[in-house]
Amino acid sequence: MALTFTEEQDELRATLRRFLADKAPSEAVRRWMESDEGHDPRLWQRMAGQLGLHGLALPQEYGGFGGGPVELGIVLEELGRVLLPSPYFSTVALAGQALAASGDDTAKARWLPAIADGSLTGTLALAEESGSWNVEDVAAEAVRADGAGHWRVSGTKMFVVDGHSADLLLVVARGDTGPALFAVDSGASGVTRTRLETLDPTRRLARIDLDGAPALRVGPEGDATAYLRTVLDLAVVALAAEQVGGAQACLDAAVEYAKVRVQFGRPIGSFQAVKHKCADMLLKVEGARSAAYHAMTAAAEGAGDLPVSAALAAAYCADAFTHAAKENIQIHGGIGYTWEHDAHLHLKRAKSSEQLFGSPATHRGRLADLVGISVATAKEG
């Protein structure tokens, strides 16, 4: 699989980077994360209308531009660099990809055009009070209601990205043939949404309680476990791309500070200990980038090794981002611990993302299972 970008993809990255540098500086990010909306609605519409970002990875027949996980990964990497508070990840990377991969033409025609033009926000609700992101651990239930295709969903969902504000909730619940995906209008009866207090102020999470909420089934008939696992793989690949952007931002900030901060009459970047820290950060960031790009390509090509690529990227990119964020603070010293500096925001995003869709240890365990490595085998080796 090729890991190089086309000229159009490079231009997409450059255009978006210029746009974000102009429209989303640090002071604006801080203002938006503390606002009632949690983001800038005007910027949201400009991203959809002026840049076409919302439909970038969606099929053309539903108002998109026909791109895929690679183009989406480029966008998320750039958004991760600036920690943009926005429902883009929940709406496009989670809900949009879930619908596009569903094979359900009715569902795609109903919701994807509105996602593409920025008039609809959505999210995916999978984890529950147990904290597990495994499809097999879902306890929420869906029962058939009057009318063809109509269901009622009951249960509690936790850690739902932008769940407090999303228009469309794609809820994983257990139906009469096994786990499946159900679309719930957030304003429907039986839906209670509670915003959670979170570590990361730039990404909001919510608890959603469902009590017989009306729903429509989305995706394949029967047991949809395989489809839902693919949806989760696409989600973790998208998150890995975002983590690479955040890790790169930390590396850039640390290196720049090491050039200009002077101690004992010399830039601190000339000290061996600081050089080693920066070199280690570079190795981890580049390794994470390779893992994320490989997974993005596997997702785009529908490769059979997507689960392996996704698990590898999820584990490695989470660790790399957290490492880079911690080292960035260490290199900055005392100022890195202050509210006025952005270093702490990156660390909070890194630690929050580290647990989203499962911890690095969970993904490493899944990776071992996928490649047939048992704990006993690993010890013998």
Short mmCIF file of the C-alpha atoms (twelve columns), coordinates in Angstrom:
data_MODEL
# 
_entry.id   MODEL 
# 
loop_
_atom_site.group_PDB 
_atom_site.id 
_atom_site.type_symbol 
_atom_site.label_atom_id 
_atom_site.label_alt_id 
_atom_site.label_comp_id 
_atom_site.label_asym_id 
_atom_site.label_seq_id 
_atom_site.Cartn_x 
_atom_site.Cartn_y 
_atom_site.Cartn_z 
_atom_site.pdbx_PDB_model_num 
ATOM 1   C CA . MET A 1   0.000   0.000   0.000  1 
ATOM 2   C CA . ALA A 2   1.329   3.419   -0.971 1 
ATOM 3   C CA . LEU A 3   2.018   5.802   1.905  1 
ATOM 4   C CA . THR A 4   2.643   8.915   -0.169 1 
ATOM 5   C CA . PHE A 5   0.161   11.717  -0.784 1 
ATOM 6   C CA . THR A 6   -1.060  13.057  -4.089 1 
ATOM 7   C CA . GLU A 7   -0.614  16.659  -5.151 1 
ATOM 8   C CA . GLU A 8   -4.296  17.307  -4.370 1 
ATOM 9   C CA . GLN A 9   -3.942  15.853  -0.884 1 
ATOM 10  C CA . ASP A 10  -0.870  17.972  -0.189 1 
ATOM 11  C CA . GLU A 11  -2.769  21.053  -1.325 1 
ATOM 12  C CA . LEU A 12  -5.669  20.120  0.960  1 
ATOM 13  C CA . ARG A 13  -3.285  20.028  3.918  1 
ATOM 14  C CA . ALA A 14  -1.624  23.327  3.003  1 
ATOM 15  C CA . THR A 15  -4.948  25.097  2.441  1 
ATOM 16  C CA . LEU A 16  -6.408  23.877  5.713  1 
ATOM 17  C CA . ARG A 17  -3.275  24.781  7.653  1 
ATOM 18  C CA . ARG A 18  -3.404  28.346  6.336  1 
ATOM 19  C CA . PHE A 19  -7.122  28.540  7.094  1 
ATOM 20  C CA . LEU A 20  -6.698  27.372  10.679 1 
ATOM 21  C CA . ALA A 21  -3.702  29.625  11.303 1 
ATOM 22  C CA . ASP A 22  -5.861  32.574  10.279 1 
ATOM 23  C CA . LYS A 23  -9.231  31.602  11.722 1 
ATOM 24  C CA . ALA A 24  -8.383  29.457  14.748 1 
ATOM 25  C CA . PRO A 25  -5.462  30.943  16.705 1 
ATOM 26  C CA . SER A 26  -4.889  29.864  20.297 1 
ATOM 27  C CA . GLU A 27  -6.828  32.738  21.824 1 
ATOM 28  C CA . ALA A 28  -9.885  31.874  19.713 1 
ATOM 29  C CA . VAL A 29  -9.656  28.181  20.676 1 
ATOM 30  C CA . ARG A 30  -9.647  29.145  24.355 1 
ATOM 31  C CA . ARG A 31  -12.640 31.428  23.870 1 
ATOM 32  C CA . TRP A 32  -14.666 28.793  22.025 1 
ATOM 33  C CA . MET A 33  -13.922 25.976  24.464 1 
ATOM 34  C CA . GLU A 34  -15.360 28.065  27.293 1 
ATOM 35  C CA . SER A 35  -18.451 29.211  25.378 1 
ATOM 36  C CA . ASP A 36  -21.924 27.738  25.769 1 
ATOM 37  C CA . GLU A 37  -21.775 26.127  22.315 1 
ATOM 38  C CA . GLY A 38  -18.276 24.776  22.825 1 
ATOM 39  C CA . HIS A 39  -17.275 25.827  19.311 1 
ATOM 40  C CA . ASP A 40  -17.792 28.639  16.781 1 
ATOM 41  C CA . PRO A 41  -20.953 28.025  14.695 1 
ATOM 42  C CA . ARG A 42  -19.780 30.516  12.066 1 
ATOM 43  C CA . LEU A 43  -16.485 28.703  11.601 1 
ATOM 44  C CA . TRP A 44  -18.401 25.424  11.424 1 
ATOM 45  C CA . GLN A 45  -20.401 26.722  8.469  1 
ATOM 46  C CA . ARG A 46  -17.314 28.121  6.769  1 
ATOM 47  C CA . MET A 47  -15.611 24.746  7.080  1 
ATOM 48  C CA . ALA A 48  -18.592 23.171  5.353  1 
ATOM 49  C CA . GLY A 49  -19.378 25.813  2.749  1 
ATOM 50  C CA . GLN A 50  -16.054 27.442  1.963  1 
ATOM 51  C CA . LEU A 51  -13.742 24.420  2.282  1 
ATOM 52  C CA . GLY A 52  -16.180 21.538  1.813  1 
ATOM 53  C CA . LEU A 53  -14.605 19.653  4.720  1 
ATOM 54  C CA . HIS A 54  -17.811 18.043  5.968  1 
ATOM 55  C CA . GLY A 55  -18.470 16.228  2.716  1 
ATOM 56  C CA . LEU A 56  -14.841 15.562  1.859  1 
ATOM 57  C CA . ALA A 57  -14.926 11.861  2.772  1 
ATOM 58  C CA . LEU A 58  -18.560 11.215  1.837  1 
ATOM 59  C CA . PRO A 59  -19.895 9.707   -1.439 1 
ATOM 60  C CA . GLN A 60  -20.662 12.159  -4.241 1 
ATOM 61  C CA . GLU A 61  -24.195 10.868  -4.695 1 
ATOM 62  C CA . TYR A 62  -25.003 12.098  -1.177 1 
ATOM 63  C CA . GLY A 63  -23.526 15.575  -1.501 1 
ATOM 64  C CA . GLY A 64  -19.933 14.657  -0.706 1 
ATOM 65  C CA . PHE A 65  -16.703 14.878  -2.677 1 
ATOM 66  C CA . GLY A 66  -15.933 11.173  -2.890 1 
ATOM 67  C CA . GLY A 67  -12.825 11.143  -0.717 1 
ATOM 68  C CA . GLY A 68  -12.163 8.659   2.027  1 
ATOM 69  C CA . PRO A 69  -10.212 7.888   5.201  1 
ATOM 70  C CA . VAL A 70  -6.955  9.325   3.830  1 
ATOM 71  C CA . GLU A 71  -8.453  12.746  3.100  1 
ATOM 72  C CA . LEU A 72  -10.336 12.652  6.380  1 
ATOM 73  C CA . GLY A 73  -7.122  11.753  8.196  1 
ATOM 74  C CA . ILE A 74  -5.346  14.765  6.699  1 
ATOM 75  C CA . VAL A 75  -8.097  17.056  7.960  1 
ATOM 76  C CA . LEU A 76  -8.110  15.510  11.429 1 
ATOM 77  C CA . GLU A 77  -4.334  15.730  11.691 1 
ATOM 78  C CA . GLU A 78  -4.507  19.468  11.027 1 
ATOM 79  C CA . LEU A 79  -7.440  19.958  13.420 1 
ATOM 80  C CA . GLY A 80  -5.485  18.040  16.059 1 
ATOM 81  C CA . ARG A 81  -2.526  20.391  15.686 1 
ATOM 82  C CA . VAL A 82  -4.612  23.363  16.842 1 
ATOM 83  C CA . LEU A 83  -6.971  21.457  19.202 1 
ATOM 84  C CA . LEU A 84  -9.960  22.940  17.388 1 
ATOM 85  C CA . PRO A 85  -13.140 22.656  19.505 1 
ATOM 86  C CA . SER A 86  -15.643 21.476  16.924 1 
ATOM 87  C CA . PRO A 87  -18.250 18.749  16.312 1 
ATOM 88  C CA . TYR A 88  -16.263 17.727  13.223 1 
ATOM 89  C CA . PHE A 89  -14.827 14.571  14.775 1 
ATOM 90  C CA . SER A 90  -18.165 13.359  16.120 1 
ATOM 91  C CA . THR A 91  -20.185 14.324  13.046 1 
ATOM 92  C CA . VAL A 92  -17.895 13.421  10.155 1 
ATOM 93  C CA . ALA A 93  -15.386 10.931  11.558 1 
ATOM 94  C CA . LEU A 94  -17.905 9.017   13.693 1 
ATOM 95  C CA . ALA A 95  -21.471 9.449   12.407 1 
ATOM 96  C CA . GLY A 96  -20.532 10.179  8.792  1 
ATOM 97  C CA . GLN A 97  -18.214 7.206   8.423  1 
ATOM 98  C CA . ALA A 98  -20.674 4.899   10.195 1 
ATOM 99  C CA . LEU A 99  -23.443 5.858   7.767  1 
ATOM 100 C CA . ALA A 100 -21.204 5.726   4.689  1 
ATOM 101 C CA . ALA A 101 -20.019 2.213   5.595  1 
ATOM 102 C CA . SER A 102 -23.499 0.935   6.474  1 
ATOM 103 C CA . GLY A 103 -24.572 -0.201  3.011  1 
ATOM 104 C CA . ASP A 104 -27.974 1.243   3.922  1 
ATOM 105 C CA . ASP A 105 -28.982 3.428   0.972  1 
ATOM 106 C CA . THR A 106 -32.080 4.740   2.731  1 
ATOM 107 C CA . ALA A 107 -30.123 5.884   5.775  1 
ATOM 108 C CA . LYS A 108 -27.379 7.414   3.656  1 
ATOM 109 C CA . ALA A 109 -29.857 9.360   1.539  1 
ATOM 110 C CA . ARG A 110 -31.680 10.575  4.626  1 
ATOM 111 C CA . TRP A 111 -28.738 11.910  6.666  1 
ATOM 112 C CA . LEU A 112 -25.509 12.191  4.669  1 
ATOM 113 C CA . PRO A 113 -26.501 15.238  2.542  1 
ATOM 114 C CA . ALA A 114 -27.263 17.210  5.707  1 
ATOM 115 C CA . ILE A 115 -23.941 16.187  7.247  1 
ATOM 116 C CA . ALA A 116 -22.147 17.233  4.056  1 
ATOM 117 C CA . ASP A 117 -23.660 20.729  3.994  1 
ATOM 118 C CA . GLY A 118 -23.149 21.325  7.709  1 
ATOM 119 C CA . SER A 119 -26.823 21.509  8.665  1 
ATOM 120 C CA . LEU A 120 -26.792 18.301  10.744 1 
ATOM 121 C CA . THR A 121 -24.495 17.205  13.544 1 
ATOM 122 C CA . GLY A 122 -24.254 13.641  14.743 1 
ATOM 123 C CA . THR A 123 -22.294 11.240  16.900 1 
ATOM 124 C CA . LEU A 124 -21.782 7.579   17.748 1 
ATOM 125 C CA . ALA A 125 -22.870 6.169   21.118 1 
ATOM 126 C CA . LEU A 126 -21.221 2.851   21.970 1 
ATOM 127 C CA . ALA A 127 -19.618 2.685   25.435 1 
ATOM 128 C CA . GLU A 128 -21.747 2.236   28.539 1 
ATOM 129 C CA . GLU A 129 -21.256 2.498   32.282 1 
ATOM 130 C CA . SER A 130 -18.833 -0.433  32.244 1 
ATOM 131 C CA . GLY A 131 -16.447 1.723   30.209 1 
ATOM 132 C CA . SER A 132 -15.954 -1.025  27.628 1 
ATOM 133 C CA . TRP A 133 -15.781 -0.149  23.925 1 
ATOM 134 C CA . ASN A 134 -16.267 -3.767  22.840 1 
ATOM 135 C CA . VAL A 135 -19.369 -4.367  20.743 1 
ATOM 136 C CA . GLU A 136 -19.949 -7.670  22.546 1 
ATOM 137 C CA . ASP A 137 -20.293 -5.861  25.913 1 
ATOM 138 C CA . VAL A 138 -23.225 -3.667  24.840 1 
ATOM 139 C CA . ALA A 139 -26.198 -4.006  27.191 1 
ATOM 140 C CA . ALA A 140 -28.566 -1.382  25.728 1 
ATOM 141 C CA . GLU A 141 -31.614 -3.043  24.195 1 
ATOM 142 C CA . ALA A 142 -33.756 -2.342  21.146 1 
ATOM 143 C CA . VAL A 143 -37.207 -3.830  20.694 1 
ATOM 144 C CA . ARG A 144 -39.466 -3.657  17.674 1 
ATOM 145 C CA . ALA A 145 -42.230 -1.063  17.737 1 
ATOM 146 C CA . ASP A 146 -45.327 -0.511  15.641 1 
ATOM 147 C CA . GLY A 147 -44.511 0.188   12.017 1 
ATOM 148 C CA . ALA A 148 -41.990 -1.359  9.671  1 
ATOM 149 C CA . GLY A 149 -38.405 -0.606  10.644 1 
ATOM 150 C CA . HIS A 150 -39.363 1.181   13.864 1 
ATOM 151 C CA . TRP A 151 -37.709 0.331   17.168 1 
ATOM 152 C CA . ARG A 152 -37.550 1.477   20.782 1 
ATOM 153 C CA . VAL A 153 -34.131 1.752   22.423 1 
ATOM 154 C CA . SER A 154 -33.411 1.699   26.156 1 
ATOM 155 C CA . GLY A 155 -30.139 1.912   28.027 1 
ATOM 156 C CA . THR A 156 -27.360 4.273   29.083 1 
ATOM 157 C CA . LYS A 157 -24.470 5.438   26.928 1 
ATOM 158 C CA . MET A 158 -21.365 7.072   28.346 1 
ATOM 159 C CA . PHE A 159 -18.505 9.186   26.999 1 
ATOM 160 C CA . VAL A 160 -20.454 10.157  23.887 1 
ATOM 161 C CA . VAL A 161 -18.448 12.755  21.959 1 
ATOM 162 C CA . ASP A 162 -20.591 15.916  21.596 1 
ATOM 163 C CA . GLY A 163 -23.552 13.846  22.739 1 
ATOM 164 C CA . HIS A 164 -25.032 16.825  24.580 1 
ATOM 165 C CA . SER A 165 -25.446 18.828  21.358 1 
ATOM 166 C CA . ALA A 166 -25.571 16.381  18.415 1 
ATOM 167 C CA . ASP A 167 -28.770 16.306  16.361 1 
ATOM 168 C CA . LEU A 168 -28.471 12.633  15.398 1 
ATOM 169 C CA . LEU A 169 -27.466 9.851   17.780 1 
ATOM 170 C CA . LEU A 170 -26.237 6.598   16.257 1 
ATOM 171 C CA . VAL A 171 -26.709 4.188   19.133 1 
ATOM 172 C CA . VAL A 172 -25.286 0.682   19.345 1 
ATOM 173 C CA . ALA A 173 -27.868 -1.570  20.995 1 
ATOM 174 C CA . ARG A 174 -28.734 -5.239  21.154 1 
ATOM 175 C CA . GLY A 175 -31.708 -6.164  18.953 1 
ATOM 176 C CA . ASP A 176 -33.464 -9.479  18.422 1 
ATOM 177 C CA . THR A 177 -30.642 -10.798 16.198 1 
ATOM 178 C CA . GLY A 178 -27.651 -9.330  18.019 1 
ATOM 179 C CA . PRO A 179 -25.864 -5.965  18.199 1 
ATOM 180 C CA . ALA A 180 -26.946 -3.365  15.637 1 
ATOM 181 C CA . LEU A 181 -26.898 0.374   14.993 1 
ATOM 182 C CA . PHE A 182 -29.966 2.535   15.588 1 
ATOM 183 C CA . ALA A 183 -30.577 6.155   14.633 1 
ATOM 184 C CA . VAL A 184 -32.232 8.261   17.335 1 
ATOM 185 C CA . ASP A 185 -33.323 11.881  17.053 1 
ATOM 186 C CA . SER A 186 -31.720 13.661  20.007 1 
ATOM 187 C CA . GLY A 187 -34.914 15.623  20.615 1 
ATOM 188 C CA . ALA A 188 -37.151 12.549  20.710 1 
ATOM 189 C CA . SER A 189 -39.113 11.443  23.760 1 
ATOM 190 C CA . GLY A 190 -37.219 9.130   26.076 1 
ATOM 191 C CA . VAL A 191 -33.851 10.797  25.430 1 
ATOM 192 C CA . THR A 192 -32.032 12.504  28.318 1 
ATOM 193 C CA . ARG A 193 -28.619 14.044  27.709 1 
ATOM 194 C CA . THR A 194 -26.188 15.155  30.406 1 
ATOM 195 C CA . ARG A 195 -22.903 16.881  29.710 1 
ATOM 196 C CA . LEU A 196 -20.026 15.325  31.669 1 
ATOM 197 C CA . GLU A 197 -17.223 17.104  33.478 1 
ATOM 198 C CA . THR A 198 -14.119 16.153  31.521 1 
ATOM 199 C CA . LEU A 199 -10.361 16.558  31.680 1 
ATOM 200 C CA . ASP A 200 -10.133 18.004  28.164 1 
ATOM 201 C CA . PRO A 201 -11.979 21.336  27.813 1 
ATOM 202 C CA . THR A 202 -11.625 21.271  24.016 1 
ATOM 203 C CA . ARG A 203 -13.671 18.076  23.581 1 
ATOM 204 C CA . ARG A 204 -17.021 17.608  25.269 1 
ATOM 205 C CA . LEU A 205 -18.470 14.255  26.305 1 
ATOM 206 C CA . ALA A 206 -21.947 13.333  27.467 1 
ATOM 207 C CA . ARG A 207 -24.057 10.683  29.138 1 
ATOM 208 C CA . ILE A 208 -27.181 9.680   27.232 1 
ATOM 209 C CA . ASP A 209 -30.062 7.879   28.927 1 
ATOM 210 C CA . LEU A 210 -32.580 6.213   26.639 1 
ATOM 211 C CA . ASP A 211 -35.965 5.077   27.875 1 
ATOM 212 C CA . GLY A 212 -37.929 3.581   25.013 1 
ATOM 213 C CA . ALA A 213 -36.636 6.226   22.613 1 
ATOM 214 C CA . PRO A 214 -37.998 5.831   19.053 1 
ATOM 215 C CA . ALA A 215 -35.334 4.684   16.612 1 
ATOM 216 C CA . LEU A 216 -34.673 3.463   13.079 1 
ATOM 217 C CA . ARG A 217 -32.300 0.622   12.387 1 
ATOM 218 C CA . VAL A 218 -29.241 1.440   10.254 1 
ATOM 219 C CA . GLY A 219 -26.980 -0.985  8.442  1 
ATOM 220 C CA . PRO A 220 -27.088 -4.695  7.637  1 
ATOM 221 C CA . GLU A 221 -29.829 -7.022  8.798  1 
ATOM 222 C CA . GLY A 222 -29.186 -9.726  11.337 1 
ATOM 223 C CA . ASP A 223 -26.186 -9.690  13.657 1 
ATOM 224 C CA . ALA A 224 -24.281 -6.514  12.714 1 
ATOM 225 C CA . THR A 225 -21.233 -7.198  14.894 1 
ATOM 226 C CA . ALA A 226 -18.827 -7.338  11.949 1 
ATOM 227 C CA . TYR A 227 -20.110 -4.021  10.575 1 
ATOM 228 C CA . LEU A 228 -19.894 -2.374  14.003 1 
ATOM 229 C CA . ARG A 229 -16.317 -3.570  14.446 1 
ATOM 230 C CA . THR A 230 -15.471 -1.943  11.120 1 
ATOM 231 C CA . VAL A 231 -17.118 1.288   12.299 1 
ATOM 232 C CA . LEU A 232 -14.982 1.199   15.449 1 
ATOM 233 C CA . ASP A 233 -11.836 0.516   13.410 1 
ATOM 234 C CA . LEU A 234 -12.584 3.554   11.246 1 
ATOM 235 C CA . ALA A 235 -13.120 5.636   14.377 1 
ATOM 236 C CA . VAL A 236 -9.812  4.651   15.979 1 
ATOM 237 C CA . VAL A 237 -7.942  5.306   12.722 1 
ATOM 238 C CA . ALA A 238 -9.473  8.786   12.594 1 
ATOM 239 C CA . LEU A 239 -8.486  9.404   16.206 1 
ATOM 240 C CA . ALA A 240 -4.946  8.194   15.504 1 
ATOM 241 C CA . ALA A 241 -4.598  10.788  12.729 1 
ATOM 242 C CA . GLU A 242 -5.762  13.503  15.114 1 
ATOM 243 C CA . GLN A 243 -3.282  12.312  17.754 1 
ATOM 244 C CA . VAL A 244 -0.425  12.567  15.245 1 
ATOM 245 C CA . GLY A 245 -1.340  16.205  14.651 1 
ATOM 246 C CA . GLY A 246 -1.322  16.932  18.364 1 
ATOM 247 C CA . ALA A 247 1.987   15.125  18.879 1 
ATOM 248 C CA . GLN A 248 3.592   17.073  16.031 1 
ATOM 249 C CA . ALA A 249 2.386   20.350  17.545 1 
ATOM 250 C CA . CYS A 250 4.034   19.410  20.850 1 
ATOM 251 C CA . LEU A 251 7.296   18.524  19.103 1 
ATOM 252 C CA . ASP A 252 7.288   21.784  17.139 1 
ATOM 253 C CA . ALA A 253 6.619   23.838  20.283 1 
ATOM 254 C CA . ALA A 254 9.358   22.065  22.254 1 
ATOM 255 C CA . VAL A 255 11.981  22.486  19.536 1 
ATOM 256 C CA . GLU A 256 11.132  26.141  18.995 1 
ATOM 257 C CA . TYR A 257 11.342  26.886  22.720 1 
ATOM 258 C CA . ALA A 258 14.647  25.039  22.992 1 
ATOM 259 C CA . LYS A 259 16.058  27.384  20.350 1 
ATOM 260 C CA . VAL A 260 15.090  30.619  22.071 1 
ATOM 261 C CA . ARG A 261 15.213  29.833  25.819 1 
ATOM 262 C CA . VAL A 262 18.646  30.787  27.170 1 
ATOM 263 C CA . GLN A 263 20.195  29.458  30.372 1 
ATOM 264 C CA . PHE A 264 23.802  29.916  31.497 1 
ATOM 265 C CA . GLY A 265 24.368  32.014  28.397 1 
ATOM 266 C CA . ARG A 266 23.348  29.260  25.948 1 
ATOM 267 C CA . PRO A 267 20.097  28.136  24.276 1 
ATOM 268 C CA . ILE A 268 18.804  25.131  26.192 1 
ATOM 269 C CA . GLY A 269 18.622  23.236  22.921 1 
ATOM 270 C CA . SER A 270 22.424  23.004  23.025 1 
ATOM 271 C CA . PHE A 271 22.303  20.916  26.209 1 
ATOM 272 C CA . GLN A 272 22.607  17.185  25.657 1 
ATOM 273 C CA . ALA A 273 19.682  16.260  27.904 1 
ATOM 274 C CA . VAL A 274 17.320  18.528  25.959 1 
ATOM 275 C CA . LYS A 275 18.702  17.258  22.639 1 
ATOM 276 C CA . HIS A 276 17.931  13.705  23.711 1 
ATOM 277 C CA . LYS A 277 14.392  14.598  24.702 1 
ATOM 278 C CA . CYS A 278 13.726  16.255  21.342 1 
ATOM 279 C CA . ALA A 279 15.294  13.355  19.445 1 
ATOM 280 C CA . ASP A 280 13.168  10.816  21.328 1 
ATOM 281 C CA . MET A 281 10.059  12.885  20.649 1 
ATOM 282 C CA . LEU A 282 10.887  12.999  16.948 1 
ATOM 283 C CA . LEU A 283 11.276  9.216   16.758 1 
ATOM 284 C CA . LYS A 284 7.960   8.612   18.483 1 
ATOM 285 C CA . VAL A 285 6.091   11.183  16.393 1 
ATOM 286 C CA . GLU A 286 7.458   9.806   13.122 1 
ATOM 287 C CA . GLY A 287 6.643   6.253   14.211 1 
ATOM 288 C CA . ALA A 288 3.117   7.322   15.088 1 
ATOM 289 C CA . ARG A 289 2.758   9.065   11.730 1 
ATOM 290 C CA . SER A 290 3.792   5.910   9.883  1 
ATOM 291 C CA . ALA A 291 1.328   3.797   11.877 1 
ATOM 292 C CA . ALA A 292 -1.536  6.247   11.322 1 
ATOM 293 C CA . TYR A 293 -0.854  6.687   7.609  1 
ATOM 294 C CA . HIS A 294 -0.669  2.931   7.086  1 
ATOM 295 C CA . ALA A 295 -3.987  2.490   8.874  1 
ATOM 296 C CA . MET A 296 -5.572  5.326   6.863  1 
ATOM 297 C CA . THR A 297 -4.480  3.645   3.630  1 
ATOM 298 C CA . ALA A 298 -5.751  0.246   4.792  1 
ATOM 299 C CA . ALA A 299 -9.120  1.807   5.616  1 
ATOM 300 C CA . ALA A 300 -9.287  3.566   2.236  1 
ATOM 301 C CA . GLU A 301 -8.479  0.392   0.309  1 
ATOM 302 C CA . GLY A 302 -10.740 -1.843  2.363  1 
ATOM 303 C CA . ALA A 303 -7.742  -4.017  3.143  1 
ATOM 304 C CA . GLY A 304 -8.201  -7.181  5.128  1 
ATOM 305 C CA . ASP A 305 -5.584  -6.083  7.640  1 
ATOM 306 C CA . LEU A 306 -7.584  -3.016  8.721  1 
ATOM 307 C CA . PRO A 307 -8.276  -4.434  12.209 1 
ATOM 308 C CA . VAL A 308 -4.553  -5.071  12.750 1 
ATOM 309 C CA . SER A 309 -3.553  -1.690  11.323 1 
ATOM 310 C CA . ALA A 310 -6.188  0.096   13.389 1 
ATOM 311 C CA . ALA A 311 -5.200  -1.621  16.653 1 
ATOM 312 C CA . LEU A 312 -1.519  -0.858  16.036 1 
ATOM 313 C CA . ALA A 313 -2.203  2.806   15.231 1 
ATOM 314 C CA . ALA A 314 -4.540  3.209   18.195 1 
ATOM 315 C CA . ALA A 315 -1.981  1.881   20.670 1 
ATOM 316 C CA . TYR A 316 1.105   3.583   19.275 1 
ATOM 317 C CA . CYS A 317 -0.347  6.998   18.436 1 
ATOM 318 C CA . ALA A 318 -1.971  7.379   21.851 1 
ATOM 319 C CA . ASP A 319 1.324   6.635   23.605 1 
ATOM 320 C CA . ALA A 320 3.269   8.933   21.261 1 
ATOM 321 C CA . PHE A 321 0.927   11.881  21.802 1 
ATOM 322 C CA . THR A 322 1.019   11.526  25.580 1 
ATOM 323 C CA . HIS A 323 4.811   11.201  25.560 1 
ATOM 324 C CA . ALA A 324 5.224   14.273  23.339 1 
ATOM 325 C CA . ALA A 325 2.807   16.313  25.457 1 
ATOM 326 C CA . LYS A 326 4.651   15.437  28.690 1 
ATOM 327 C CA . GLU A 327 8.079   16.143  27.228 1 
ATOM 328 C CA . ASN A 328 6.870   19.440  25.809 1 
ATOM 329 C CA . ILE A 329 5.950   20.552  29.322 1 
ATOM 330 C CA . GLN A 330 9.287   19.340  30.708 1 
ATOM 331 C CA . ILE A 331 11.267  21.273  28.115 1 
ATOM 332 C CA . HIS A 332 9.236   24.429  28.746 1 
ATOM 333 C CA . GLY A 333 9.811   24.119  32.471 1 
ATOM 334 C CA . GLY A 334 7.674   26.154  34.864 1 
ATOM 335 C CA . ILE A 335 5.795   28.091  32.191 1 
ATOM 336 C CA . GLY A 336 4.595   24.825  30.659 1 
ATOM 337 C CA . TYR A 337 2.539   24.133  33.777 1 
ATOM 338 C CA . THR A 338 0.655   27.420  33.660 1 
ATOM 339 C CA . TRP A 339 -2.837  28.053  32.357 1 
ATOM 340 C CA . GLU A 340 -1.497  30.755  30.035 1 
ATOM 341 C CA . HIS A 341 0.517   28.253  27.993 1 
ATOM 342 C CA . ASP A 342 -1.058  25.783  25.552 1 
ATOM 343 C CA . ALA A 343 1.164   22.885  26.631 1 
ATOM 344 C CA . HIS A 344 -1.309  21.785  29.294 1 
ATOM 345 C CA . LEU A 345 -4.171  21.774  26.768 1 
ATOM 346 C CA . HIS A 346 -2.290  19.299  24.603 1 
ATOM 347 C CA . LEU A 347 -1.572  17.084  27.597 1 
ATOM 348 C CA . LYS A 348 -5.246  17.088  28.569 1 
ATOM 349 C CA . ARG A 349 -6.287  16.205  25.015 1 
ATOM 350 C CA . ALA A 350 -3.633  13.475  24.905 1 
ATOM 351 C CA . LYS A 351 -4.753  11.852  28.165 1 
ATOM 352 C CA . SER A 352 -8.427  12.118  27.235 1 
ATOM 353 C CA . SER A 353 -7.879  10.649  23.764 1 
ATOM 354 C CA . GLU A 354 -5.752  7.896   25.279 1 
ATOM 355 C CA . GLN A 355 -8.915  6.367   26.798 1 
ATOM 356 C CA . LEU A 356 -11.349 7.114   23.974 1 
ATOM 357 C CA . PHE A 357 -12.293 3.848   22.176 1 
ATOM 358 C CA . GLY A 358 -10.118 1.858   24.571 1 
ATOM 359 C CA . SER A 359 -6.752  2.277   26.274 1 
ATOM 360 C CA . PRO A 360 -3.437  1.556   24.519 1 
ATOM 361 C CA . ALA A 361 -3.166  -1.632  26.607 1 
ATOM 362 C CA . THR A 362 -6.584  -2.739  25.360 1 
ATOM 363 C CA . HIS A 363 -5.573  -2.213  21.742 1 
ATOM 364 C CA . ARG A 364 -2.269  -4.004  22.273 1 
ATOM 365 C CA . GLY A 365 -4.202  -6.951  23.682 1 
ATOM 366 C CA . ARG A 366 -6.514  -6.909  20.675 1 
ATOM 367 C CA . LEU A 367 -3.514  -6.720  18.343 1 
ATOM 368 C CA . ALA A 368 -1.976  -9.755  20.020 1 
ATOM 369 C CA . ASP A 369 -5.222  -11.682 19.587 1 
ATOM 370 C CA . LEU A 370 -5.512  -10.695 15.923 1 
ATOM 371 C CA . VAL A 371 -2.017  -11.899 15.051 1 
ATOM 372 C CA . GLY A 372 -2.323  -15.043 17.185 1 
ATOM 373 C CA . ILE A 373 0.029   -14.146 19.999 1 
ATOM 374 C CA . SER A 374 -1.010  -15.416 23.417 1 
ATOM 375 C CA . VAL A 375 0.419   -14.254 26.727 1 
ATOM 376 C CA . ALA A 376 2.011   -17.680 27.207 1 
ATOM 377 C CA . THR A 377 3.621   -17.551 23.763 1 
ATOM 378 C CA . ALA A 378 4.963   -14.060 24.431 1 
ATOM 379 C CA . LYS A 379 6.566   -15.206 27.702 1 
ATOM 380 C CA . GLU A 380 8.138   -18.253 26.039 1 
ATOM 381 C CA . GLY A 381 9.593   -16.027 23.321 1 
# 
